[in-house]
Amino acid sequence: MAHAGKDPDTGAHGPEPSEAETADREFAAALARLGIEMPPDLAPGVLAGYRPMRAMAALLRGLDGTDGPLGGRHV
């Protein structure tokens, strides 16, 4: 995956990563931190399941904890 940010040679900023790329990198970092190796043949399916769960968690949390579907109420 391409890394967004400054090009070390030119100093120019690269394109921003897509939501899927960000989620994939986040998941890979979590696996690495836990010392888990995911078989390459399982990665597409695991990531396909992780991306919507990540989006759903963000919706439930809301940006500041008050604008989620529960309106800031905790059940």
Secondary structure per residue as TSV (DSSP state, phi and psi in degrees):
chain	resnum	aa	ss	phi	psi
A	1	M	-	360.0	143.3
A	2	A	-	-73.4	146.5
A	3	H	-	-99.5	125.8
A	4	A	-	-80.8	154.5
A	5	G	S	129.0	-163.0
A	6	K	B	-77.9	137.4
A	7	D	-	-72.2	127.2
A	8	P	T	-63.5	-24.2
A	9	D	T	-86.9	-42.9
A	10	T	T	-104.2	-19.0
A	11	G	-	80.7	0.1
A	12	A	-	-78.0	149.8
A	13	H	B	-81.7	138.7
A	14	G	-	-88.0	178.2
A	15	P	-	-67.9	149.6
A	16	E	-	-69.7	142.5
A	17	P	-	-70.1	150.1
A	18	S	-	-72.5	167.4
A	19	E	H	-60.1	-39.7
A	20	A	H	-65.5	-41.6
A	21	E	H	-64.4	-40.6
A	22	T	H	-62.9	-45.1
A	23	A	H	-63.3	-41.5
A	24	D	H	-63.2	-43.0
A	25	R	H	-66.3	-39.9
A	26	E	H	-61.9	-44.1
A	27	F	H	-66.4	-43.0
A	28	A	H	-62.0	-39.1
A	29	A	H	-65.9	-40.3
A	30	A	H	-64.6	-43.0
A	31	L	H	-62.1	-44.8
A	32	A	H	-62.7	-41.9
A	33	R	H	-61.9	-34.3
A	34	L	H	-89.7	-3.5
A	35	G	T	73.6	27.5
A	36	I	-	-99.0	130.8
A	37	E	-	-104.7	121.8
A	38	M	-	-94.1	127.0
A	39	P	-	-59.5	134.2
A	40	P	T	-55.8	-32.5
A	41	D	T	-73.1	-17.5
A	42	L	T	-94.0	-16.5
A	43	A	H	-55.5	-47.2
A	44	P	H	-58.9	-41.8
A	45	G	H	-70.0	-41.0
A	46	V	H	-64.5	-44.8
A	47	L	H	-67.4	-35.0
A	48	A	H	-64.2	-30.3
A	49	G	H	-82.2	-32.9
A	50	Y	H	-71.2	-41.6
A	51	R	H	-57.5	-50.2
A	52	P	H	-67.6	-31.6
A	53	M	H	-66.5	-37.4
A	54	R	H	-63.7	-44.0
A	55	A	H	-65.0	-40.1
A	56	M	H	-65.3	-40.9
A	57	A	H	-62.2	-39.8
A	58	A	H	-64.6	-39.3
A	59	L	H	-64.4	-42.8
A	60	L	H	-68.0	-36.8
A	61	R	H	-73.8	-37.0
A	62	G	-	74.6	161.9
A	63	L	S	-66.4	-42.2
A	64	D	S	-119.0	14.0
A	65	G	S	86.2	-2.8
A	66	T	S	-118.5	-14.3
A	67	D	S	-109.1	19.9
A	68	G	S	-76.3	178.6
A	69	P	T	-63.6	-17.8
A	70	L	T	-91.9	0.7
A	71	G	T	64.0	31.4
A	72	G	T	86.9	-5.8
A	73	R	-	-80.3	141.6
A	74	H	-	-107.6	128.7
A	75	V	-	-111.2	360.0
